């Protein structure tokens, strides 16, 4: 991370009551093109996944992010 970006983020986070959650904010989960959430919800919407498959993909994706950040 660039020093100026780090300084800006540090100042903003010191000012707010609710900090960013590294798990929820993970681009592996939230990315709008190939994130886990997008994949799962698009897959359900377009009948590419049934609910069981979607739940397994979501569980695997979230578990992967949690273990990578542990």
Buried (B, 14 or more C-beta within 10 A) or exposed (E): EEEEEEEEEEEEEEEEEEEEEEEEEBEBBEEEEEBBBBBBBEBBEEEEBEEEEBEEBBEEBBEBBEEEEE
